[in-house]
Amino acid sequence: MFRSTLNEFKTFAMRGNVVDLAVGVIIGAAFGKIVTSLVNDVVMPPIGKLLGNVDFKDLFIPLESTTAKTLTEAQKEAVPVIAYGQFINILIDFILVAFCVFLLVKFLNKLSRKKETEAPVAAEPTTRECPYCLSEIPLAASRCSHCTSEVTPVTQASSAKG
């Protein structure tokens, strides 16, 4: 019983969708770290500088009286705080990730629409209808094989004209 369960799990785990999902989660986690670094190290410092040398990570509201000037000091004193500065960083982080995912999905949709619009070239017809009995006959036929009526043969040049 254990062996069959193990084999079922192996079959499940090696399916393409599961492996694709695992790769997506790993890449997503790495991408999240990149965006977090972008927000904390590149985006927020200039915004903080413009707002009077504010470090958003240190913005907090103490829930008890304290002399702490930074979030780190308040945490060392074990003062309960609302760390809204970190929330702002995480919110901007989320917006950037969501925007990047939006751009990626938009790009992939554009690629799939291109594939859909590139219809395969239709093959040249090899048959036509008999004008008398409406049976299918070869283009080059001079007589219908069904009703034996004489018909004008169609050459490739005249069939292209329509």
URBELVEN-V326059 format. One record per backbone hydrogen bond with DSSP energy under -1.0 kcal/mol. NH is the residue of the N-H (numbers start at 1). CO is the residue of the C=O. E is the energy in kcal/mol with one decimal. If there is no record, write none. Layout:
[[NH/CO/E] [NH/CO/E]]
//
This chain:
[[5/1/-2.2] [6/2/-2.6] [7/3/-2.4] [8/4/-2.5] [9/5/-2.5] [10/6/-2.4] [11/7/-2.4] [12/8/-2.6] [13/9/-3.2] [14/10/-1.7] [15/12/-1.2] [19/15/-1.9] [20/16/-2.7] [21/17/-2.4] [22/18/-2.4] [23/19/-2.5] [24/20/-2.5] [25/21/-2.6] [26/22/-2.2] [27/23/-2.7] [28/24/-2.6] [29/25/-2.3] [30/26/-2.0] [31/27/-2.7] [32/28/-2.4] [33/29/-1.8] [34/30/-1.8] [35/31/-2.5] [36/32/-2.5] [37/33/-2.3] [38/34/-2.4] [39/35/-2.8] [40/36/-2.9] [41/37/-3.0] [42/38/-1.8] [43/38/-2.6] [44/39/-2.7] [47/43/-1.3] [48/44/-3.1] [49/45/-2.4] [50/46/-2.4] [51/47/-1.6] [52/49/-1.4] [54/48/-2.3] [58/55/-2.0] [59/56/-1.3] [61/82/-2.0] [63/80/-3.1] [74/70/-2.1] [75/71/-2.5] [76/72/-2.2] [77/73/-1.9] [79/74/-2.7] [82/61/-2.4] [84/82/-1.7] [85/59/-2.1] [87/83/-1.4] [88/84/-2.1] [89/85/-2.0] [90/86/-2.6] [91/87/-2.6] [92/88/-2.5] [93/89/-2.4] [94/90/-2.6] [95/91/-2.4] [96/92/-2.4] [97/93/-2.3] [98/94/-3.1] [99/95/-2.3] [100/96/-2.4] [101/97/-2.6] [102/98/-2.4] [103/99/-2.5] [104/100/-2.3] [105/101/-2.8] [106/102/-2.7] [107/103/-2.4] [108/104/-2.5] [109/105/-2.7] [110/106/-2.0] [111/107/-2.1] [112/108/-2.3] [113/109/-2.3] [114/110/-1.9] [115/111/-1.8] [116/112/-1.8] [117/113/-2.2] [118/114/-1.4] [119/117/-2.1] [128/137/-2.7] [130/135/-2.5] [134/130/-1.7] [137/128/-3.1] [139/126/-1.7] [141/138/-1.3] [144/149/-2.7] [148/144/-1.3] [151/142/-2.2] [154/139/-2.9] [159/155/-2.0] [160/156/-1.5]]
//
